[in-house]
Amino acid sequence: MSQPIRVEGWAYTPGARVSLRLRFRSQSTYARVKVEFHNPSGGVIKLEGVTHTREESGATHTEVVLTGNVSENAALGTYECRSVEGLTGERKWAPIFEEPAFNIRVVQRPFHAQSGESSSGSSQPRGREA
């Protein structure tokens, strides 16, 4: 199974367009990736994107920008990633990560609008090293 190199996302408001960048190394090649995030109240956010192979410092990795929408009536809180699947050359969806350990948040206001934080949102981590 693969492990993420870096996940870059943010907190999103209900009704927002989601764009989350995921980088990982894998022995397999995937044309597309789809991800599902779930919260305890049963809410689900589904994202999908096309993969691109990149090389950085001599190491090859796969990068995908996952996009989707947060529904207007989405519950606020943390949505944990439950599945990350890639579309194989045989046109079948296969799990990429055994236990994805990343999440996104749905908040009432974006981080940069909350009190006590900078207007750029730089006080919040944008990515998570795995």
PyMOL commands that set and color helices and strands:
alter all, ss='L'
color gray80, all
select helices_A, chain A and resi 111-113
alter helices_A, ss='H'
color red, helices_A
select strands_A, chain A and resi 3-8+11-12+17-25+32-38+44-56+59-69+77-87+93-95+103-106+127-129
alter strands_A, ss='S'
color yellow, strands_A
deselect
rebuild
show_as cartoon
